[in-house]
């Protein structure tokens, strides 16, 4: 693998992790907005429950995707360390 390809892969991994973190943060802000609307009596509880459930699923999906991307990055990092012989016994 060339150096350019390795840099491109690490860039894609970084973008994936940053995107996952952004989605989690944005979804948390939307959940807070739903809670505020319920407190201010701008939204009924049935709609708020449905929206909160969907937003919770979105957070779980984003966390799972981010964990898979980060796990792949850790696996690649350790594999490259083992391959280069830096972990000598």
RADAMO-V56881 format. One record per backbone hydrogen bond with DSSP energy under -0.5 kcal/mol. CO is the residue of the C=O (numbers start at 1). NH is the residue of the N-H. E is the energy in kcal/mol with one decimal. If there is no record, write none. Layout:
CO & NH & E
CO & NH & E
This chain:
2 & 6 & -2.0
3 & 7 & -2.4
4 & 8 & -2.2
5 & 9 & -2.3
6 & 10 & -2.4
7 & 11 & -2.2
8 & 12 & -2.2
9 & 13 & -2.3
10 & 14 & -2.4
11 & 15 & -2.4
12 & 16 & -2.3
13 & 17 & -2.3
14 & 18 & -2.5
15 & 19 & -2.5
16 & 20 & -2.1
17 & 21 & -2.3
18 & 22 & -2.2
19 & 23 & -2.4
20 & 24 & -2.2
21 & 25 & -2.4
22 & 26 & -2.8
23 & 27 & -2.3
24 & 28 & -2.1
25 & 29 & -2.0
26 & 30 & -2.0
27 & 31 & -2.2
28 & 32 & -2.0
29 & 33 & -1.9
30 & 34 & -2.0
31 & 35 & -2.3
32 & 36 & -2.3
33 & 37 & -2.4
34 & 38 & -2.0
35 & 39 & -2.2
36 & 40 & -2.2
37 & 42 & -3.1
37 & 43 & -1.0
38 & 41 & -1.4
44 & 48 & -2.0
45 & 49 & -2.5
46 & 50 & -2.0
47 & 51 & -2.6
48 & 52 & -2.6
49 & 53 & -2.1
50 & 54 & -2.1
51 & 55 & -2.5
52 & 56 & -2.3
53 & 57 & -2.0
54 & 58 & -1.9
55 & 59 & -2.2
56 & 60 & -2.4
57 & 61 & -2.4
58 & 62 & -2.4
59 & 63 & -2.6
60 & 64 & -2.4
61 & 65 & -2.5
62 & 66 & -2.5
63 & 67 & -2.4
64 & 68 & -2.2
65 & 69 & -2.3
66 & 70 & -2.7
67 & 71 & -2.6
68 & 72 & -2.3
69 & 73 & -2.0
70 & 74 & -2.4
71 & 75 & -2.5
72 & 76 & -2.6
73 & 77 & -2.3
74 & 78 & -2.6
75 & 79 & -2.4
76 & 80 & -2.4
77 & 81 & -2.0
78 & 82 & -2.5
79 & 83 & -2.3
80 & 84 & -2.0
81 & 85 & -0.7
81 & 86 & -1.7
81 & 87 & -0.7
86 & 88 & -0.9
